[in-house]
Amino acid sequence: MVKKSNKGTPQSAAASPTLIDVARIAGVSPITVSRALNRPELVSVAAQDKVFAAVRATGYVPNMLAGGLATNKSRLIAIFVPTIANSIFAETVQALMDSLTGEGYQALLGLTGYSNQREEQLLDAILGRRPDGIVLAGTLHTDASRERLCKAGIPVVEIWDLSDTPIDMQIGFSHERVGIEVAGHLFDKGYRHFSVLSLDDPRGLRRSRSVVDELARRGVPGVPIEIVPAPATLLSGREGLRRILAQRPHADVVICSSDTIAEGVLAEAASRGITVPGQLSVMGFGDLSSAAQVFPALSTVRIDGTRIGQRVAQALLARVSGQGREHDPLWIDTGFSIIDRDSTR
């Protein structure tokens, strides 16, 4: 499926604002702009205020490499993901970096910690280096980040998510659809006493709320969501099941927002002598390499992380080379699949 930006053309096709543009908007000379940005002690406070207001208005990004590269290409791609504490993003990042390295690009990996504010700080640090492309996990950003990216003239790919308002390109899947499909799948298996265990991250919560909404639509209202802090750990999964059993001792299935916390649920159930799936069933998300190896093997949702990484690399390389801009796939749904294993009956 191809979906165009609501602006009609890719944002990266527009010319990037220059120092001259900032000077014109601020009503000062270019040398004053340069000094305000690099040697502010040489410029009056009033002039600094004019320059910084013009920078915000234009979205200007100082090009740290402008004097050193005749081609004005950094050969650098910035990749921002929430965490590497578990391997849920590993396939995507590995496939992307392998593809970029093969074409002579280097990747800079930044960790946002599930924080939009941290993402904004990382963008501030990297934009001045003029990367040839930026990859962001998710579609939720601060207003300041979105505005700067829309004006920066740098190709951007948002991954692991889809929305109706892409900054530039999106390659991922619908978290709401995951929740709907998981809820329907388990409901059709005969489960009626549901509990949901979610990380405190935006995408996990969206999946979890979609599960709850779909179950309510099917006549199972009031399903509770227990929320544990990100990043995912086995300990948080164990603690989550303790809370669930204290409130809903007759729960017959726990739907988890990640495989890691689902494996923690399995460990806690085993420690209490609760049989899985005899007394309690467990569903994860992500299909980590460990999911098929734990006991019992974990039912989960598989995301084709390798395909996402490869498609991201293809889209970025095509955009950077200037090939087929008008026909680039700006919105790609890579889908997902539900994997039944032994942890659900």
C-alpha positions as a Python dict, from the first residue, in 0.01 Angstrom:
ca = {
    (1, 'M'): (0, 0, 0),
    (2, 'V'): (133, 342, -93),
    (3, 'K'): (28, 641, 110),
    (4, 'K'): (134, 997, 38),
    (5, 'S'): (215, 1258, 298),
    (6, 'N'): (-59, 1509, 358),
    (7, 'K'): (172, 1770, 209),
    (8, 'G'): (163, 1592, -127),
    (9, 'T'): (539, 1560, -177),
    (10, 'P'): (817, 1416, 41),
    (11, 'Q'): (943, 1673, 286),
    (12, 'S'): (1303, 1595, 199),
    (13, 'A'): (1247, 1720, -157),
    (14, 'A'): (1226, 2079, -26),
    (15, 'A'): (1545, 2287, -3),
    (16, 'S'): (1692, 2302, 345),
    (17, 'P'): (1691, 2647, 507),
    (18, 'T'): (2030, 2819, 502),
    (19, 'L'): (2217, 3060, 723),
    (20, 'I'): (2124, 3333, 473),
    (21, 'D'): (1756, 3253, 526),
    (22, 'V'): (1799, 3288, 901),
    (23, 'A'): (1980, 3622, 859),
    (24, 'R'): (1703, 3755, 634),
    (25, 'I'): (1426, 3653, 877),
    (26, 'A'): (1618, 3788, 1178),
    (27, 'G'): (1707, 4116, 1003),
    (28, 'V'): (2078, 4079, 1081),
    (29, 'S'): (2391, 3998, 882),
    (30, 'P'): (2501, 3637, 813),
    (31, 'I'): (2812, 3689, 1024),
    (32, 'T'): (2589, 3789, 1318),
    (33, 'V'): (2394, 3464, 1276),
    (34, 'S'): (2717, 3263, 1269),
    (35, 'R'): (2847, 3437, 1580),
    (36, 'A'): (2517, 3396, 1767),
    (37, 'L'): (2524, 3022, 1702),
    (38, 'N'): (2896, 2962, 1756),
    (39, 'R'): (3031, 3254, 1965),
    (40, 'P'): (2727, 3400, 2144),
    (41, 'E'): (2948, 3601, 2378),
    (42, 'L'): (3029, 3827, 2080),
    (43, 'V'): (2665, 3911, 2011),
    (44, 'S'): (2415, 4117, 2209),
    (45, 'V'): (2130, 3940, 2386),
    (46, 'A'): (1880, 4120, 2163),
    (47, 'A'): (2055, 3995, 1849),
    (48, 'Q'): (2074, 3642, 1990),
    (49, 'D'): (1701, 3646, 2056),
    (50, 'K'): (1632, 3752, 1696),
    (51, 'V'): (1859, 3480, 1558),
    (52, 'F'): (1718, 3200, 1774),
    (53, 'A'): (1362, 3303, 1686),
    (54, 'A'): (1453, 3289, 1317),
    (55, 'V'): (1619, 2948, 1364),
    (56, 'R'): (1298, 2813, 1516),
    (57, 'A'): (1084, 2972, 1244),
    (58, 'T'): (1290, 2831, 957),
    (59, 'G'): (1393, 2497, 1108),
    (60, 'Y'): (1755, 2581, 1023),
    (61, 'V'): (2013, 2317, 1125),
    (62, 'P'): (2382, 2422, 1133),
    (63, 'N'): (2579, 2199, 899),
    (64, 'M'): (2888, 2090, 1091),
    (65, 'L'): (3022, 1913, 782),
    (66, 'A'): (2965, 2185, 525),
    (67, 'G'): (3329, 2283, 500),
    (68, 'G'): (3466, 1933, 489),
    (69, 'L'): (3265, 1738, 235),
    (70, 'A'): (3247, 1852, -124),
    (71, 'T'): (2943, 1632, -184),
    (72, 'N'): (2770, 1751, 134),
    (73, 'K'): (2695, 1384, 217),
    (74, 'S'): (2779, 1254, 560),
    (75, 'R'): (2735, 882, 477),
    (76, 'L'): (2575, 861, 821),
    (77, 'I'): (2231, 724, 913),
    (78, 'A'): (2096, 790, 1263),
    (79, 'I'): (1880, 514, 1415),
    (80, 'F'): (1683, 581, 1735),
    (81, 'V'): (1521, 290, 1921),
    (82, 'P'): (1385, 274, 2277),
    (83, 'T'): (1623, 13, 2419),
    (84, 'I'): (1868, -267, 2352),
    (85, 'A'): (1801, -424, 2692),
    (86, 'N'): (1609, -695, 2509),
    (87, 'S'): (1621, -813, 2151),
    (88, 'I'): (1278, -707, 2028),
    (89, 'F'): (1432, -446, 1795),
    (90, 'A'): (1749, -646, 1724),
    (91, 'E'): (1643, -807, 1396),
    (92, 'T'): (1533, -474, 1250),
    (93, 'V'): (1846, -287, 1356),
    (94, 'Q'): (2077, -569, 1240),
    (95, 'A'): (1914, -600, 897),
    (96, 'L'): (1916, -223, 853),
    (97, 'M'): (2279, -182, 955),
    (98, 'D'): (2391, -474, 738),
    (99, 'S'): (2220, -325, 435),
    (100, 'L'): (2360, 23, 497),
    (101, 'T'): (2714, -102, 561),
    (102, 'G'): (2708, -287, 232),
    (103, 'E'): (2641, 45, 57),
    (104, 'G'): (2919, 233, 237),
    (105, 'Y'): (2708, 399, 508),
    (106, 'Q'): (2773, 410, 880),
    (107, 'A'): (2498, 391, 1141),
    (108, 'L'): (2474, 585, 1465),
    (109, 'L'): (2249, 414, 1721),
    (110, 'G'): (2072, 623, 1985),
    (111, 'L'): (1857, 497, 2273),
    (112, 'T'): (1548, 698, 2362),
    (113, 'G'): (1441, 500, 2670),
    (114, 'Y'): (1076, 521, 2555),
    (115, 'S'): (1094, 898, 2613),
    (116, 'N'): (988, 1153, 2351),
    (117, 'Q'): (1188, 1417, 2537),
    (118, 'R'): (1501, 1202, 2519),
    (119, 'E'): (1439, 1153, 2147),
    (120, 'E'): (1422, 1532, 2107),
    (121, 'Q'): (1757, 1569, 2286),
    (122, 'L'): (1916, 1309, 2060),
    (123, 'L'): (1782, 1485, 1754),
    (124, 'D'): (1935, 1811, 1876),
    (125, 'A'): (2269, 1635, 1906),
    (126, 'I'): (2262, 1463, 1567),
    (127, 'L'): (2092, 1710, 1331),
    (128, 'G'): (2395, 1941, 1324),
    (129, 'R'): (2596, 1654, 1178),
    (130, 'R'): (2357, 1643, 883),
    (131, 'P'): (2294, 1267, 867),
    (132, 'D'): (2178, 1144, 528),
    (133, 'G'): (1877, 982, 693),
    (134, 'I'): (1705, 936, 1028),
    (135, 'V'): (1517, 627, 1151),
    (136, 'L'): (1279, 665, 1444),
    (137, 'A'): (1099, 386, 1629),
    (138, 'G'): (736, 490, 1653),
    (139, 'T'): (523, 779, 1535),
    (140, 'L'): (479, 972, 1861),
    (141, 'H'): (719, 1265, 1892),
    (142, 'T'): (726, 1603, 2062),
    (143, 'D'): (586, 1893, 1860),
    (144, 'A'): (935, 2045, 1847),
    (145, 'S'): (1088, 1724, 1709),
    (146, 'R'): (820, 1689, 1444),
    (147, 'E'): (855, 2051, 1335),
    (148, 'R'): (1233, 2034, 1307),
    (149, 'L'): (1224, 1709, 1114),
    (150, 'C'): (962, 1839, 872),
    (151, 'K'): (1180, 2143, 798),
    (152, 'A'): (1525, 1982, 804),
    (153, 'G'): (1516, 1837, 453),
    (154, 'I'): (1655, 1503, 576),
    (155, 'P'): (1483, 1173, 482),
    (156, 'V'): (1301, 1028, 783),
    (157, 'V'): (1158, 679, 829),
    (158, 'E'): (929, 602, 1122),
    (159, 'I'): (932, 228, 1192),
    (160, 'W'): (742, -30, 1400),
    (161, 'D'): (426, 178, 1376),
    (162, 'L'): (182, 339, 1132),
    (163, 'S'): (-21, 658, 1148),
    (164, 'D'): (-223, 888, 926),
    (165, 'T'): (28, 1173, 957),
    (166, 'P'): (376, 1051, 854),
    (167, 'I'): (665, 1294, 880),
    (168, 'D'): (803, 1140, 563),
    (169, 'M'): (809, 759, 529),
    (170, 'Q'): (658, 491, 754),
    (171, 'I'): (732, 119, 754),
    (172, 'G'): (565, -92, 1021),
    (173, 'F'): (235, -232, 1140),
    (174, 'S'): (-78, -134, 1329),
    (175, 'H'): (-57, -189, 1704),
    (176, 'E'): (-431, -145, 1730),
    (177, 'R'): (-481, -424, 1476),
    (178, 'V'): (-249, -650, 1677),
    (179, 'G'): (-468, -599, 1984),
    (180, 'I'): (-787, -668, 1791),
    (181, 'E'): (-653, -986, 1632),
    (182, 'V'): (-505, -1125, 1955),
    (183, 'A'): (-826, -1060, 2148),
    (184, 'G'): (-1037, -1225, 1879),
    (185, 'H'): (-801, -1521, 1846),
    (186, 'L'): (-810, -1602, 2217),
    (187, 'F'): (-1182, -1531, 2251),
    (188, 'D'): (-1251, -1778, 1969),
    (189, 'K'): (-1045, -2037, 2159),
    (190, 'G'): (-1295, -2009, 2444),
    (191, 'Y'): (-1115, -1787, 2695),
    (192, 'R'): (-1337, -1552, 2896),
    (193, 'H'): (-1138, -1450, 3207),
    (194, 'F'): (-872, -1219, 3063),
    (195, 'S'): (-598, -1010, 3219),
    (196, 'V'): (-354, -783, 3037),
    (197, 'L'): (2, -706, 3144),
    (198, 'S'): (168, -414, 2965),
    (199, 'L'): (490, -223, 2973),
    (200, 'D'): (458, 147, 3035),
    (201, 'D'): (545, 235, 2677),
    (202, 'P'): (318, 401, 2420),
    (203, 'R'): (300, 117, 2168),
    (204, 'G'): (255, -157, 2428),
    (205, 'L'): (-25, 39, 2591),
    (206, 'R'): (-196, 95, 2256),
    (207, 'R'): (-194, -279, 2187),
    (208, 'S'): (-321, -353, 2535),
    (209, 'R'): (-603, -99, 2519),
    (210, 'S'): (-702, -235, 2181),
    (211, 'V'): (-728, -582, 2337),
    (212, 'V'): (-954, -445, 2612),
    (213, 'D'): (-1173, -256, 2364),
    (214, 'E'): (-1215, -557, 2136),
    (215, 'L'): (-1305, -786, 2425),
    (216, 'A'): (-1563, -533, 2545),
    (217, 'R'): (-1709, -533, 2195),
    (218, 'R'): (-1733, -912, 2216),
    (219, 'G'): (-1915, -900, 2550),
    (220, 'V'): (-1624, -925, 2796),
    (221, 'P'): (-1616, -582, 2964),
    (222, 'G'): (-1387, -445, 3230),
    (223, 'V'): (-1070, -641, 3151),
    (224, 'P'): (-795, -490, 3374),
    (225, 'I'): (-452, -378, 3254),
    (226, 'E'): (-160, -411, 3491),
    (227, 'I'): (121, -172, 3392),
    (228, 'V'): (489, -233, 3472),
    (229, 'P'): (781, 4, 3406),
    (230, 'A'): (984, -20, 3086),
    (231, 'P'): (1218, -173, 2982),
    (232, 'A'): (1091, -529, 2991),
    (233, 'T'): (1251, -769, 3240),
    (234, 'L'): (1169, -1115, 3371),
    (235, 'L'): (1130, -959, 3715),
    (236, 'S'): (865, -716, 3593),
    (237, 'G'): (675, -1008, 3440),
    (238, 'R'): (686, -1199, 3767),
    (239, 'E'): (572, -897, 3964),
    (240, 'G'): (296, -835, 3713),
    (241, 'L'): (153, -1184, 3757),
    (242, 'R'): (162, -1143, 4135),
    (243, 'R'): (-52, -832, 4103),
    (244, 'I'): (-290, -999, 3858),
    (245, 'L'): (-346, -1303, 4080),
    (246, 'A'): (-406, -1082, 4382),
    (247, 'Q'): (-691, -908, 4198),
    (248, 'R'): (-818, -1175, 3957),
    (249, 'P'): (-731, -1519, 4099),
    (250, 'H'): (-956, -1687, 3843),
    (251, 'A'): (-788, -1536, 3535),
    (252, 'D'): (-743, -1805, 3271),
    (253, 'V'): (-521, -1612, 3028),
    (254, 'V'): (-269, -1328, 3055),
    (255, 'I'): (-195, -1124, 2743),
    (256, 'C'): (148, -959, 2768),
    (257, 'S'): (283, -665, 2570),
    (258, 'S'): (625, -830, 2527),
    (259, 'D'): (775, -1177, 2523),
    (260, 'T'): (1018, -1086, 2800),
    (261, 'I'): (749, -1007, 3055),
    (262, 'A'): (550, -1310, 2930),
    (263, 'E'): (851, -1529, 3012),
    (264, 'G'): (856, -1370, 3357),
    (265, 'V'): (489, -1466, 3393),
    (266, 'L'): (578, -1826, 3302),
    (267, 'A'): (853, -1826, 3565),
    (268, 'E'): (623, -1691, 3837),
    (269, 'A'): (350, -1939, 3746),
    (270, 'A'): (598, -2226, 3772),
    (271, 'S'): (718, -2105, 4112),
    (272, 'R'): (358, -2114, 4238),
    (273, 'G'): (279, -2456, 4094),
    (274, 'I'): (34, -2308, 3843),
    (275, 'T'): (23, -2523, 3531),
    (276, 'V'): (46, -2357, 3189),
    (277, 'P'): (-175, -2386, 2992),
    (278, 'G'): (-383, -2609, 3221),
    (279, 'Q'): (-470, -2343, 3479),
    (280, 'L'): (-337, -2031, 3313),
    (281, 'S'): (-249, -1949, 2951),
    (282, 'V'): (4, -1686, 2844),
    (283, 'M'): (38, -1484, 2521),
    (284, 'G'): (342, -1270, 2441),
    (285, 'F'): (447, -1027, 2169),
    (286, 'G'): (759, -1008, 1952),
    (287, 'D'): (857, -1375, 1901),
    (288, 'L'): (1202, -1338, 2054),
    (289, 'S'): (1451, -1615, 1983),
    (290, 'S'): (1386, -1747, 2335),
    (291, 'A'): (1008, -1769, 2292),
    (292, 'A'): (1012, -2113, 2130),
    (293, 'Q'): (1272, -2245, 2378),
    (294, 'V'): (1112, -2164, 2715),
    (295, 'F'): (887, -2419, 2884),
    (296, 'P'): (616, -2430, 2787),
    (297, 'A'): (694, -2275, 2447),
    (298, 'L'): (541, -1928, 2433),
    (299, 'S'): (250, -1833, 2210),
    (300, 'T'): (317, -1489, 2070),
    (301, 'V'): (286, -1237, 1787),
    (302, 'R'): (560, -1246, 1527),
    (303, 'I'): (686, -926, 1368),
    (304, 'D'): (911, -961, 1063),
    (305, 'G'): (1187, -737, 1197),
    (306, 'T'): (1433, -838, 926),
    (307, 'R'): (1191, -736, 652),
    (308, 'I'): (1127, -402, 820),
    (309, 'G'): (1502, -332, 840),
    (310, 'Q'): (1561, -425, 477),
    (311, 'R'): (1270, -215, 352),
    (312, 'V'): (1389, 82, 557),
    (313, 'A'): (1736, 55, 405),
    (314, 'Q'): (1591, 33, 53),
    (315, 'A'): (1371, 337, 108),
    (316, 'L'): (1653, 546, 256),
    (317, 'L'): (1907, 454, -9),
    (318, 'A'): (1661, 531, -287),
    (319, 'R'): (1575, 867, -133),
    (320, 'V'): (1938, 963, -70),
    (321, 'S'): (2033, 873, -428),
    (322, 'G'): (1741, 1075, -561),
    (323, 'Q'): (1597, 783, -755),
    (324, 'G'): (1221, 767, -806),
    (325, 'R'): (1125, 1015, -534),
    (326, 'E'): (774, 1061, -665),
    (327, 'H'): (714, 687, -658),
    (328, 'D'): (883, 590, -333),
    (329, 'P'): (667, 377, -99),
    (330, 'L'): (601, 625, 179),
    (331, 'W'): (374, 401, 387),
    (332, 'I'): (431, 24, 408),
    (333, 'D'): (233, -214, 626),
    (334, 'T'): (457, -514, 698),
    (335, 'G'): (188, -694, 896),
    (336, 'F'): (224, -956, 1172),
    (337, 'S'): (124, -1314, 1249),
    (338, 'I'): (-7, -1492, 1560),
    (339, 'I'): (202, -1794, 1660),
    (340, 'D'): (29, -2064, 1866),
    (341, 'R'): (261, -2266, 2086),
    (342, 'D'): (219, -2460, 2410),
    (343, 'S'): (145, -2171, 2647),
    (344, 'T'): (-211, -2143, 2510),
    (345, 'R'): (-444, -2436, 2467),
}
